[in-house]
Amino acid sequence: MQDGRAPRVKNRAPAAIQITAEQLLREAQERQESQFRAPKQRVEDFEELHEYRGRKRKEYEERIRRTRGNIKEWLQYANWEASQNEFARSRSVFERALDVDPRSVQLWLSYTEMELKSRNVQHSRNLFDRAVTLLPRVDQLWYKYVYLEELLQNIPGARQVFERWMQWEPDDKAWQAYIKMEERYNELDRVSTIYERWVGVRPEPRVWVKWGKFEEERGRLDKAREVFQTALEFFGDDEQQVEKAQAVFNAFARMETRLKEYERARVIYKFALSRLPRSKSGSLYAAYTKFEKQHGTRTSLESTVIGKRRIQYEEELAHDGRNYDVWFDYARLEEGAVSDLVEEGATAEEEQAAYSRVREVYERAVAQVPPGHEKRHWRRYIFLWLYYALFEEIESKDYARARQIYQTAIKLVPHKQFTFAKLWIMFARFEVRQLDLPAARKILGAAIGICPKEALFKGYIQLELDLREFDRVRTLYEKYLEFDPTNSAAWIKFSELETQLEDFNRTRAIFELGVAQSPLSMPELLWKAYIDFEIDEGEREKARALFERLVALSGHVKVWMSYAAFEAEPIPIPRAQREDEGEDDEEAEVKMVEGDPDLARQVYERAYKDLKNKGLKDERVVLLKHWETFERERGSQTGLAKVQGMMPITTRKRRTDEETGQLVEEHVISFPDDEREAHPTSFKFLQMAHAWKTSQAKKPADVAAVSVPPKIAQADEQMEEDASSDVASSHGGE
């Protein structure tokens, strides 16, 4: 190529004919030039043959003399002699090599292979005998020896070789080879004997399983059961041994299943699972579950699934004992098992065993106390105690034990740092259900004395309300407000109680005490509740007085709007008048007293002036919009026009930002009354420009384009911006 770059390969697909490395080497050998090839020598008579053999022997002797320990040279020498049919010389070379390295497996194999190729069977037997005597742990020699005897149909000789081999207790493959040989010649009794010797040498579960399966296949079922039973007796009751015997149990049960002895299989599974630890019997549980799905009933299947889930929970808890969510699931699982047993009509012993399992889970769970005294670590933990107590109370009906659980949990919580109101309240509710009301009050009283908190007061008050002990409720509210006088919700609830009891003087007194508190959380809620109470009672004058106090205290725009809405909306007639007219029935329709829109306008005007004096522009805009809505719905056109005339005008102002140096556009709110008082001329011009722009926006686009030339419109916009800039600068740059 002209630019000097390598040519681009477009087709990267493999070639149709592939060339291997072996082919390359072979072609290189074949295509050598004649002058570089090794010369070929042709032997014409015995003299030349004798000379050739002598030369080769001399070369081999020189090589083994130089490298006496190199077995490869000895093998080449011996195999060459064998290729010349000089077997005596070949044996001599092999024997000399064995003197050098008698433990070379390759040397023994090559020696025996040479004898077998020359059909010297007896020599091969002698060599194998010498080899396995010298190297009894080399399995390859034994396999070759056995294969030779079996190939020659010398089965007793092969059996004799196996017997010699088995005395050295080889690995499992050797035993299996012995067994397969006997099976090939249908010597099944000998196979059973070999299995018995095998398990005596290596009593592993897989060996017992193979033996039992063999006996089953040959039809001796009693013998197969005897094998499995012997295996289970051998492993005994030791935990580690029983864990190893899972495969034996599983194979035994599967055999009974294949024989359709389902009850036997079920008994075997249950016996195994009762002896194995739950955390180490996952595979056996899986097999048992599969068995019950195929051959069991619904009850047995559910119990199996429960056992499998027990193992799962135990594994998770072994990893993290303070995983309280797992403890919840575990306890719920055991409680469900109890319910199932009760529904199915189980015996008393089975029910007690199920209750004991639930208690065991709960006891193990509550023993996992959270580390440290931080409440976030204790929240989930306390619910374990609560569920435990509820189980003893509802399910097992052991009320004394439930009481003891509550007491232990309360002693365990560090109340100086934090407490749990739910624990105290549930303990008190438990005593109420046991018809021991003094004990319940004593518990809640002690809780408030030790660690008072809002939830405890609410729970105690609710308890006394349920019991209709209103005097005690009043006392509790007093204690509650002494504890936290800034709690607006508590004042409201206390007043609602007195309202329900129709003690309105106490209600007003409570409200007055509440609004008199200087540090009060969300005082607007308390004021609203006070005003709503007076409105519900039909006391417009008292409600108006409260509004006056509130606007004097706060002056917020929302208070003014609520005040105006109150003056405009109807309210019920006073309660005293309703009682005189006999309309105190709750289902009877209550007469309403209409509001006064003029008073509402006066409130709006006062609010506008107050906000104007305070310099609050956004609040004035909100008030005017609310006022405009009022005039649209309940006012007159005159009032609506007046409010619309008070609406602010929003103009744009451009200024240069000092930090960025960019031109920034701002929107300035201008109220007509403010600008009319300050700049009557400029504001009038600005108002006219704004009105003209609004009218132009309402016209169609084509009419606007014809009526006003672009230059005139641009000049008008510039005049409007200049006027707004003058107004803003004269008004303090707002």
Residue, then its C-alpha position, 0 to 999 in steps of 0.5 A: m500500500q502507498d501509505g505504508r500501513a498493513p493490509r486490512v483483513k476483511n474476512r476473519a472467518p476460520a479457514a475451511i481446511q484446518i492445519t494442525a501442529e502434528q501435520l506441520l511436523r509430519e510434513a516437515q519430516e517428510r519434505q526434508e531434503s535428501q542430504f539432511r536425512a539420516p541414512k537408511q541401513r539395509v542388512e543383507d546377511f547374518e554377519e551384518l546383522h550381528e555387526y549391527r546388534g553389536r554396535k547398538r548394544k555397545e551404544y546402549e551400554e555406553r549410555i546406561r554407563r553414563t546415566r545409570g539412574n535414568i530408567k528411560e535408557w534401561l527401558q529403551y535398551a530392554n525393549w530393543e532387545a525384545s524387538q530383536n527376539e532376544f528375550a534372555r538378553s531383555r530379561s537380563v537388562f530388566e533385572r539389571a535395571l531392577d537392581v538399580d531401582p527396584r521400586s520403579v512401577q514403570l519398570w515392573l509394568s514394562y517388564t511384565e508387558m514384555e513377557l506378556k507380548s512374548r506369551n511368557v505367562q508364567h514369567s509374567r505371573n512370577l514378575f507380578d508376584r515379585a512386584v506386589t510383594l515388593l510394592p503392596r501399596v501400588d494398586q496398579l500392579w494388583y489390578k494388572y495381576v488380577y486382570l491377567e488371572e481373570l483373562l486366563q480364566n483362572i478365577p481361583g487364582a484371581r480370587q487368591v490375588f484379591e485375598r492377598w490384596m485385601q489383607w493390606e486394607p486398600d481403598d474402596k475401589a479395590w473392594q468394589a473391584y473384588i465385589k464386581m468380579e464375584e458378581r460377574y460369576n454370580e458368587l453372591d454369597r461371597v459378595s455378602t461376605i466381602y461386604e461384611r469384611w469391608v464394613g469391618v475394615r471401613p465402617e463408613p455410611r456409604v459402605w453400609v448403604k451399598w451392602g443394604k442395597f445389594e441385599e435388596e437387589r438380590g431379593r433378601l429383604d430380611k438380610a437388607r433390614e438386618v444390615f441397616q439395623t446393624a449399621l444403626e446399632f454400630f453408630g449408636d447414640d453419639e451425636q457425631q456418629v448419628e450425624k454421620a448416619q443420616a445417609v443410612f437412615n435415608a437409604f433405609a427409609r427409601m428402601e421401605t418406601r420402594l417396598k411400599e412399607y410406608e409406615r415403616a419408612r415414616v417410623i424410620y424418618k421420625f426416629a432419625l429426626s428425633r435423634l439428630p440435632r435440628s441444625k444438622s438434619g436439613s437433608l434428612y428433613a428434605a427427604y422426609t418432606k418429599f416422602e410425606k408429599q407423596h405418601g402422607t396425609r395433610t397433618s403429617l405433611e404440615s408437621t414435616v414442613i414445620g420441622k424443616r422450618r425449625i431447622q432453617y430458624e435454628e441455622e439463622l439464630a446460630h448465626d445471629g442470636r439477637n435477630y428478633d425477627v427470626w425469634f418472632d417467626y419461630a415462636r409464631l410457627e410453634e404457636g401455629a403448631v399448637s393451634d393445629l394440634v388443638e383443632e385436630g383433637a390431640t391428646a393432653e400429652e401432645e398438647q403439653a409437649a407443644y406448649s413446652r416447645v413454645r415456652e422453650v422458644y420464648e425463653r431462649a428468645v428473651a434470654q438474648v438481652p440487647p447490649g447497652h442501654e439504647k432504646r432503639h435496641w430494646r424496641r423489638y426485644i420488649f415485644l417478645w415479652l409481650y407476645y410471651a405473656l399474651f400466649e400464656e394468658i390466651e392460649s395456655k390459660d396460665y395466668a400466674r405465669a403471664r403475671q410473672i412474665y410481665q413482672t420480670a420484663i418490668k424489672l429488666v427494663p432500665h427505667k432510669q434511661f427509658t421505659f416502654a409505656k405499652l408494657w405497663i399498660m398491657f400489664a394493667r389491662f391484664e390485671v383488669r381482665q383478671l378482675d383485679l382493678p386495684a392492682a391495675r391502678k397500682i401498676l399504672g400509678a407506679a409507672i407514672g411515679i417512676c418514669p412519667k411519659e405522655a403515653l402512660f398518662k393517655g393509657y391510664i386516662q383511657l382505662e379510667l374512661d372505659l371504667r367511667e371513673f370520671d373523677r379519677v380521669r379529672t385527677l389524672y388530667e391534672k397530674y398530666l398537665e402538671f407534668d407537661p403544661t405546654n401540651s396543647a393536645a392535653w388541654i384540648k382533651f381535658s376540655e372535651l371531657e368536661t364538654q361531654l360531661e356538660d360542665f361548661n364552666r369547667t371547660r371554659a376554665i380549662f381553656e383559660l388556663g391553657v391559653a394562659q400558658s406562655p410556653l405552649s406547643m402549637p397554641e393555635l390548636l388550643w385557641k381554635a378548639y376554644i373558639d370552636f367550643e364557643i361557636d358550638e355553644g352559640e356564644r357569638e359574643k364570647a367567640r368574638a371576644l376570643f378572636e379579638r384577644l387572638v388577633a391582638l396576641s398574634g395578628h396573623v393573616k389566617v386569624w384575621m381570615s378566620y375571624a371574618a369567616f366567623e362573622a359571615e357564617p351562621i352559628p347555632i343558637p345559644r344552648a340555653q335558648r335551645e334548652d328553653e325551646g326544648e331542642d336539646d335532642e341530638e337528633a333534632e335539627v338545630k336552628m342557626v343564627e345567620g352571620d353579618p356580612d357588614l361585620a365581616r367587611q369591617v374585619y377585613e378592613r381592620a385586617y388590611k390596615d393592620l397588615k399594611n401598618k406592619g409592612l406585610k405585602d404577601e399577607r395583604v395579597v392573601l387577605l385580598k384574595h380571600w376577601e374577593t372570594f367572600e365578596r363574590e359569594r356573599g357580598s355585593q358588586t360594589g364591595l367586589a369592585k372595591v376589593q378589585g381596586m385594592m388588588p396589587i399590580t405586579t411589575r417587572k424590574r430589571r437590575t444588574d446583579e452585583e455578584t454575577g454582573q448579569l441582568v436580573e428581572e424581578h417582579v415588584i408588587s405595588f398596592p394602589d393605596d400605597e403608591r397613590e399616597a406616595h407618588p400619585t402622578s407616576f402611579k396613575f401613569l403606571q396604572m394606565a399603562h398596565a390597563w392598556k396592556t391588559s386590554q391589548a392582551k384581550k384583543p385578537a392578535d390581528v387586530a392588535a397588530v393593525s391597531v398599534p405599530p411595533k415601534i409605538a408598542q415598544a415605546d409603551e413597554q419601555m415607558e411602563e418599565d421606566a415608570s415601574s423603576d421610578v416607583a420602586s426606587s422612590h419606594g425604597g427599592e422594594 
